[in-house]
Amino acid sequence: MDADAVLRRWQRCAEKVLAEFLADSEKRGLPPLLWTLSQAGHLTGEADVLTYTPDERRAAVLRWAEHVGSPVEVSHTTDGREELVAMWQIVPRGETAPVPGCFRATSPLNEENT
C-alpha cells in the first residue's frame, strides 16, 4: 500500500470516530466542538473561543473527556493562558487500530468568566 493510501485509510478510520462522536453529542447532549482531522488521521475536538466563554470551554472539555474516560491535563502558559487537553485513543467499530485524538480548550487567564 502506498503512503497516500495509508493516510486515506487513517483518515477514514478517524471519520468513523467522528461520526460516532456526533451521534453521541446529539444523544447525550454533549456540547458541539470544532473538529479537525489531520493528514495522518488524528482527530481534535476544540471548544473554540468564538462560541464559548472560558467556563463553557472548560466544561465542554471536561464533559467530552468524561464521555470517553480520559483524564484532563490543565496547564498554565507563561503568556497567560490556561490549556486543557484530554488525550484519547479509540478503536472504531469494524477496525483494529486505534484512532488518536484529543479534546482541548485554551483560554486567557485574565479573560472574564461569564
N, C-alpha and C positions, 0 to 999 in steps of 0.2 A: 504494500500500500504506500503510495507516495505521501509526502509531507502535507500537501494540501488536503488530501482525502482524510488524513488523520485529524487535522484541525477541524474539518467539517463534521466529522463524526463526534468529536468532543463537543462542538457547538450544538449538535442535535441532541446529545445527551443532556446538556445544560438546559436546552429548550424544554425538555420533558420535566425537569425540576421546576422551571419557571411556571409551566402550565399547572403543575400541582400546587405551587405556592399561590397562584392567582385564584385557583378554586378554593384553597384553604382560606384565603383572605376573605372571600365572599361568604363562605360557610361559617367561619368563626369570628367574623367582624374584625379581622386584623387590619391595621392601617395600611393604605396604599403606600408603596415605596417607589422610588425612581430606580428602575432596573437597568443594569449594564451587563452585557455579555462580552467577555474578552475574546480575542482571536483564538486563544487556547482553551476556551470553554469554561473559564472562571466566571461565576455569577455573583454580582454585587447588588444588594438592595440598600438604597440610601434614603434616609429620612432627610429630605432636602430642605435647605434654608428658605426657599421661596414659599413652601407650603405650610411648614410647621414652625411654631415657636420653639425656643430651646427646650422647654419642659416637654412639649409634644414630641420633639425629635428623640429625646432621651427615652420617653415612654414607648415610642414606636420600636426602637431597637430592643428594649427590654422585652416587649411582648413577642416580637418575632424570635428572639433568642430563646425565650421560654418555650415557644411553639416547637422548636427543633431540638431543644435540650442542650443548648450551647451556653457556656459562660460568657459574660460580657467583660471585656477589659476596658478600663477607664484610664486615660492618661491626660495630663495637662502639659501643653507645649510651652516652650519658652516665649512664644509670641502671643500668649494669652488665649489659647483655645482649649476646649475640652473635647477629646475624641473618644468615642465609644465604638468598639469593634467586637463583634461576635463571629468568630470563625467557625465554619462547619464543613463537613463532607457528607454528601447524601448520595446513596446509590438509587438511581431512578428505577422505576418498575421496568422489568424486562432487560436490565443491563447488569453488568458485573462490576464495572469500575465506578468509583465514586466521582461525583462532580464536586469540586472545591468551590467554596464561596464564602461570603461574609455579609453581615448586616452592619451598617455603620452610620454614624452621625457625627458632625462637627459643629460646635457652637462657640462663639466668642464668650469667654468667661465674664466679660463686663456687659454683655447684652442683657437687657431686662428680660426676665422670665415672665411672660404673660400668658 
